[in-house]
Amino acid sequence: MINWVPVLLATLYLWLRAHQLKQISKYIKEHYPDEWEKLQVNPMGLNAKAAFMANMEASMLNGFLSLQNDKKIKGFYRLQRTLMVFFLVLIVITFGIALYK
């Protein structure tokens, strides 16, 4: 059972992240339609969804969305960092327990 815990944790993290990204992208589309159009730009010919997500994350870090005083956007970014740290700690603990046994 312990061997599957890191895989399950990683899967849970990816599912939660995908779910949150869908929610925040809908929110941005509804509340910031001009920025939504800018985030759709795909000059490198990548997968359209991957390009949008990369553009959105870059905008949240140091672009238009990072300058907005929007609780939902700030909360999303804080939740993503918290989830990443939480799941990394759980995976490290799980590996530690596996190595100890």
Backbone as JSON Lines, residues from 0, in Angstrom:
{"i":0,"aa":"M","n":[0.82,-1.2,0.0],"ca":[0.0,0.0,0.0],"c":[0.86,1.26,0.0]}
{"i":1,"aa":"I","n":[1.91,1.27,0.79],"ca":[2.74,2.47,0.92],"c":[3.39,2.84,-0.41]}
{"i":2,"aa":"N","n":[3.61,1.87,-1.29],"ca":[4.23,2.16,-2.58],"c":[3.33,2.99,-3.49]}
{"i":3,"aa":"W","n":[2.04,2.89,-3.3],"ca":[1.1,3.6,-4.15],"c":[0.76,4.99,-3.63]}
{"i":4,"aa":"V","n":[1.11,5.3,-2.41],"ca":[0.74,6.59,-1.82],"c":[1.3,7.77,-2.61]}
{"i":5,"aa":"P","n":[2.59,7.78,-2.98],"ca":[3.07,8.93,-3.77],"c":[2.36,9.08,-5.11]}
{"i":6,"aa":"V","n":[2.04,7.97,-5.74],"ca":[1.34,8.03,-7.03],"c":[-0.06,8.58,-6.83]}
{"i":7,"aa":"L","n":[-0.73,8.12,-5.79],"ca":[-2.07,8.63,-5.5],"c":[-2.04,10.11,-5.14]}
{"i":8,"aa":"L","n":[-1.05,10.52,-4.36],"ca":[-0.93,11.93,-4.0],"c":[-0.65,12.8,-5.21]}
{"i":9,"aa":"A","n":[0.22,12.34,-6.09],"ca":[0.53,13.1,-7.31],"c":[-0.71,13.2,-8.19]}
{"i":10,"aa":"T","n":[-1.46,12.12,-8.31],"ca":[-2.69,12.12,-9.11],"c":[-3.72,13.07,-8.51]}
{"i":11,"aa":"L","n":[-3.86,13.04,-7.19],"ca":[-4.79,13.94,-6.53],"c":[-4.39,15.4,-6.74]}
{"i":12,"aa":"Y","n":[-3.1,15.68,-6.63],"ca":[-2.61,17.04,-6.85],"c":[-2.91,17.5,-8.28]}
{"i":13,"aa":"L","n":[-2.64,16.66,-9.25],"ca":[-2.89,17.03,-10.65],"c":[-4.37,17.25,-10.92]}
{"i":14,"aa":"W","n":[-5.21,16.42,-10.32],"ca":[-6.65,16.58,-10.5],"c":[-7.12,17.89,-9.88]}
{"i":15,"aa":"L","n":[-6.67,18.17,-8.64],"ca":[-7.05,19.42,-7.98],"c":[-6.58,20.64,-8.77]}
{"i":16,"aa":"R","n":[-5.36,20.57,-9.29],"ca":[-4.82,21.69,-10.06],"c":[-5.62,21.9,-11.35]}
{"i":17,"aa":"A","n":[-5.94,20.83,-12.04],"ca":[-6.72,20.95,-13.27],"c":[-8.11,21.53,-12.98]}
{"i":18,"aa":"H","n":[-8.71,21.08,-11.9],"ca":[-10.03,21.58,-11.51],"c":[-9.98,23.07,-11.2]}
{"i":19,"aa":"Q","n":[-8.98,23.48,-10.43],"ca":[-8.84,24.9,-10.08],"c":[-8.54,25.74,-11.33]}
{"i":20,"aa":"L","n":[-7.71,25.23,-12.23],"ca":[-7.4,25.97,-13.46],"c":[-8.65,26.18,-14.31]}
{"i":21,"aa":"K","n":[-9.51,25.17,-14.38],"ca":[-10.76,25.32,-15.13],"c":[-11.63,26.4,-14.51]}
{"i":22,"aa":"Q","n":[-11.73,26.39,-13.18],"ca":[-12.55,27.38,-12.5],"c":[-12.03,28.79,-12.71]}
{"i":23,"aa":"I","n":[-10.72,28.98,-12.56],"ca":[-10.17,30.32,-12.68],"c":[-10.21,30.8,-14.13]}
{"i":24,"aa":"S","n":[-10.07,29.89,-15.08],"ca":[-10.15,30.31,-16.48],"c":[-11.57,30.77,-16.82]}
{"i":25,"aa":"K","n":[-12.6,30.1,-16.27],"ca":[-13.97,30.55,-16.47],"c":[-14.18,31.92,-15.84]}
{"i":26,"aa":"Y","n":[-13.61,32.11,-14.67],"ca":[-13.74,33.39,-13.97],"c":[-13.1,34.51,-14.77]}
{"i":27,"aa":"I","n":[-11.91,34.26,-15.3],"ca":[-11.21,35.28,-16.09],"c":[-12.0,35.59,-17.36]}
{"i":28,"aa":"K","n":[-12.56,34.56,-17.97],"ca":[-13.34,34.77,-19.2],"c":[-14.55,35.65,-18.92]}
{"i":29,"aa":"E","n":[-15.19,35.47,-17.77],"ca":[-16.38,36.24,-17.43],"c":[-16.05,37.67,-16.98]}
{"i":30,"aa":"H","n":[-14.99,37.83,-16.18],"ca":[-14.71,39.12,-15.56],"c":[-13.66,39.96,-16.28]}
{"i":31,"aa":"Y","n":[-12.82,39.35,-17.06],"ca":[-11.76,40.06,-17.79],"c":[-11.74,39.6,-19.25]}
{"i":32,"aa":"P","n":[-12.79,39.91,-20.02],"ca":[-12.85,39.4,-21.4],"c":[-11.71,39.91,-22.3]}
{"i":33,"aa":"D","n":[-11.25,41.14,-22.08],"ca":[-10.13,41.64,-22.89],"c":[-8.85,40.86,-22.61]}
{"i":34,"aa":"E","n":[-8.6,40.61,-21.34],"ca":[-7.41,39.83,-20.97],"c":[-7.55,38.39,-21.46]}
{"i":35,"aa":"W","n":[-8.77,37.87,-21.44],"ca":[-9.02,36.51,-21.93],"c":[-8.59,36.4,-23.4]}
{"i":36,"aa":"E","n":[-8.93,37.38,-24.19],"ca":[-8.53,37.37,-25.6],"c":[-7.02,37.44,-25.76]}
{"i":37,"aa":"K","n":[-6.36,38.24,-24.93],"ca":[-4.9,38.33,-24.99],"c":[-4.24,37.01,-24.59]}
{"i":38,"aa":"L","n":[-4.85,36.32,-23.65],"ca":[-4.28,35.04,-23.19],"c":[-4.43,33.94,-24.22]}
{"i":39,"aa":"Q","n":[-5.33,34.12,-25.17],"ca":[-5.56,33.12,-26.22],"c":[-4.49,33.15,-27.3]}
{"i":40,"aa":"V","n":[-3.63,34.17,-27.3],"ca":[-2.6,34.31,-28.33],"c":[-1.64,33.13,-28.25]}
{"i":41,"aa":"N","n":[-1.35,32.54,-29.41],"ca":[-0.52,31.35,-29.48],"c":[0.49,31.49,-30.62]}
{"i":42,"aa":"P","n":[1.52,32.33,-30.46],"ca":[2.44,32.59,-31.58],"c":[3.38,31.43,-31.9]}
{"i":43,"aa":"M","n":[3.56,30.51,-30.97],"ca":[4.53,29.44,-31.19],"c":[3.9,28.16,-31.73]}
{"i":44,"aa":"G","n":[2.6,28.17,-31.95],"ca":[1.93,27.01,-32.52],"c":[1.78,25.85,-31.55]}
{"i":45,"aa":"L","n":[1.74,26.14,-30.25],"ca":[1.56,25.09,-29.25],"c":[0.1,24.64,-29.22]}
{"i":46,"aa":"N","n":[-0.16,23.62,-28.43],"ca":[-1.52,23.23,-28.14],"c":[-2.22,24.46,-27.57]}
{"i":47,"aa":"A","n":[-3.4,24.79,-28.05],"ca":[-4.09,26.02,-27.66],"c":[-4.34,26.08,-26.16]}
{"i":48,"aa":"K","n":[-4.73,24.96,-25.56],"ca":[-5.01,24.95,-24.13],"c":[-3.72,25.12,-23.32]}
{"i":49,"aa":"A","n":[-2.66,24.47,-23.74],"ca":[-1.38,24.59,-23.05],"c":[-0.85,26.01,-23.15]}
{"i":50,"aa":"A","n":[-1.0,26.62,-24.31],"ca":[-0.54,28.0,-24.48],"c":[-1.35,28.94,-23.6]}
{"i":51,"aa":"F","n":[-2.67,28.73,-23.52],"ca":[-3.5,29.58,-22.67],"c":[-3.08,29.45,-21.21]}
{"i":52,"aa":"M","n":[-2.89,28.22,-20.74],"ca":[-2.5,28.02,-19.34],"c":[-1.15,28.66,-19.04]}
{"i":53,"aa":"A","n":[-0.21,28.52,-19.95],"ca":[1.11,29.13,-19.75],"c":[0.99,30.65,-19.73]}
{"i":54,"aa":"N","n":[0.21,31.21,-20.64],"ca":[0.0,32.66,-20.67],"c":[-0.7,33.15,-19.41]}
{"i":55,"aa":"M","n":[-1.68,32.37,-18.93],"ca":[-2.42,32.76,-17.73],"c":[-1.51,32.75,-16.51]}
{"i":56,"aa":"E","n":[-0.69,31.72,-16.37],"ca":[0.21,31.65,-15.23],"c":[1.24,32.77,-15.28]}
{"i":57,"aa":"A","n":[1.74,33.09,-16.47],"ca":[2.69,34.19,-16.6],"c":[2.02,35.52,-16.26]}
{"i":58,"aa":"S","n":[0.77,35.68,-16.65],"ca":[0.04,36.91,-16.34],"c":[-0.22,37.02,-14.84]}
{"i":59,"aa":"M","n":[-0.45,35.89,-14.17],"ca":[-0.67,35.91,-12.73],"c":[0.61,36.21,-11.97]}
{"i":60,"aa":"L","n":[1.75,35.78,-12.51],"ca":[3.01,36.03,-11.83],"c":[3.48,37.47,-11.96]}
{"i":61,"aa":"N","n":[3.45,38.02,-13.18],"ca":[3.98,39.37,-13.35],"c":[3.34,40.12,-14.51]}
{"i":62,"aa":"G","n":[2.09,39.83,-14.8],"ca":[1.4,40.51,-15.88],"c":[0.17,41.24,-15.38]}
{"i":63,"aa":"F","n":[-0.8,41.37,-16.26],"ca":[-2.03,42.1,-15.96],"c":[-2.75,41.53,-14.74]}
{"i":64,"aa":"L","n":[-2.89,40.21,-14.68],"ca":[-3.64,39.61,-13.58],"c":[-2.94,39.78,-12.23]}
{"i":65,"aa":"S","n":[-1.62,39.9,-12.23],"ca":[-0.91,40.1,-10.97],"c":[-1.15,41.5,-10.41]}
{"i":66,"aa":"L","n":[-1.54,42.43,-11.26],"ca":[-1.78,43.81,-10.83],"c":[-3.21,44.05,-10.36]}
{"i":67,"aa":"Q","n":[-4.08,43.1,-10.6],"ca":[-5.49,43.25,-10.21],"c":[-5.66,42.95,-8.72]}
{"i":68,"aa":"N","n":[-6.47,43.74,-8.08],"ca":[-6.76,43.53,-6.66],"c":[-8.03,42.68,-6.56]}
{"i":69,"aa":"D","n":[-7.94,41.49,-7.07],"ca":[-9.07,40.58,-7.15],"c":[-8.84,39.43,-6.18]}
{"i":70,"aa":"K","n":[-9.75,39.28,-5.23],"ca":[-9.57,38.25,-4.19],"c":[-9.58,36.84,-4.77]}
{"i":71,"aa":"K","n":[-10.38,36.62,-5.79],"ca":[-10.46,35.27,-6.38],"c":[-9.13,34.89,-7.05]}
{"i":72,"aa":"I","n":[-8.53,35.81,-7.78],"ca":[-7.26,35.52,-8.45],"c":[-6.15,35.35,-7.43]}
{"i":73,"aa":"K","n":[-6.09,36.22,-6.45],"ca":[-5.06,36.12,-5.4],"c":[-5.23,34.82,-4.61]}
{"i":74,"aa":"G","n":[-6.49,34.48,-4.32],"ca":[-6.78,33.24,-3.59],"c":[-6.38,32.01,-4.38]}
{"i":75,"aa":"F","n":[-6.63,32.05,-5.69],"ca":[-6.23,30.93,-6.55],"c":[-4.73,30.72,-6.51]}
{"i":76,"aa":"Y","n":[-3.99,31.81,-6.67],"ca":[-2.52,31.71,-6.67],"c":[-2.01,31.2,-5.33]}
{"i":77,"aa":"R","n":[-2.58,31.7,-4.23],"ca":[-2.17,31.26,-2.89],"c":[-2.52,29.79,-2.67]}
{"i":78,"aa":"L","n":[-3.7,29.37,-3.14],"ca":[-4.11,27.97,-3.01],"c":[-3.18,27.06,-3.78]}
{"i":79,"aa":"Q","n":[-2.77,27.46,-4.98],"ca":[-1.87,26.64,-5.79],"c":[-0.53,26.44,-5.09]}
{"i":80,"aa":"R","n":[0.01,27.51,-4.53],"ca":[1.28,27.39,-3.8],"c":[1.13,26.51,-2.56]}
{"i":81,"aa":"T","n":[0.03,26.69,-1.84],"ca":[-0.22,25.89,-0.63],"c":[-0.36,24.41,-0.98]}
{"i":82,"aa":"L","n":[-1.12,24.1,-2.03],"ca":[-1.28,22.71,-2.44],"c":[0.05,22.09,-2.84]}
{"i":83,"aa":"M","n":[0.86,22.84,-3.58],"ca":[2.15,22.32,-4.02],"c":[3.03,21.99,-2.82]}
{"i":84,"aa":"V","n":[3.12,22.89,-1.87],"ca":[3.95,22.65,-0.68],"c":[3.39,21.49,0.13]}
{"i":85,"aa":"F","n":[2.08,21.46,0.33],"ca":[1.46,20.4,1.11],"c":[1.73,19.02,0.52]}
{"i":86,"aa":"F","n":[1.52,18.89,-0.79],"ca":[1.72,17.59,-1.41],"c":[3.2,17.22,-1.49]}
{"i":87,"aa":"L","n":[4.07,18.18,-1.66],"ca":[5.51,17.87,-1.63],"c":[5.92,17.35,-0.25]}
{"i":88,"aa":"V","n":[5.42,17.97,0.8],"ca":[5.74,17.51,2.15],"c":[5.2,16.1,2.37]}
{"i":89,"aa":"L","n":[3.97,15.85,1.93],"ca":[3.4,14.5,2.09],"c":[4.22,13.45,1.33]}
{"i":90,"aa":"I","n":[4.66,13.78,0.14],"ca":[5.44,12.83,-0.65],"c":[6.79,12.57,0.01]}
{"i":91,"aa":"V","n":[7.43,13.61,0.52],"ca":[8.71,13.44,1.21],"c":[8.53,12.57,2.45]}
{"i":92,"aa":"I","n":[7.47,12.82,3.21],"ca":[7.2,12.0,4.4],"c":[6.95,10.55,4.01]}
{"i":93,"aa":"T","n":[6.19,10.35,2.94],"ca":[5.9,8.99,2.48],"c":[7.17,8.27,2.07]}
{"i":94,"aa":"F","n":[8.04,8.95,1.32],"ca":[9.3,8.34,0.94],"c":[10.18,8.07,2.16]}
{"i":95,"aa":"G","n":[10.15,8.96,3.12],"ca":[10.9,8.74,4.35],"c":[10.42,7.52,5.09]}
{"i":96,"aa":"I","n":[9.12,7.36,5.18],"ca":[8.54,6.18,5.85],"c":[8.91,4.91,5.08]}
{"i":97,"aa":"A","n":[8.85,4.97,3.74],"ca":[9.17,3.79,2.92],"c":[10.63,3.41,3.09]}
{"i":98,"aa":"L","n":[11.52,4.4,3.17],"ca":[12.94,4.1,3.34],"c":[13.25,3.6,4.76]}
{"i":99,"aa":"Y","n":[12.49,4.09,5.72],"ca":[12.71,3.68,7.1],"c":[12.34,2.22,7.32]}
{"i":100,"aa":"K","n":[11.29,1.76,6.63],"ca":[10.84,0.38,6.78],"c":[11.75,-0.47,5.99]}
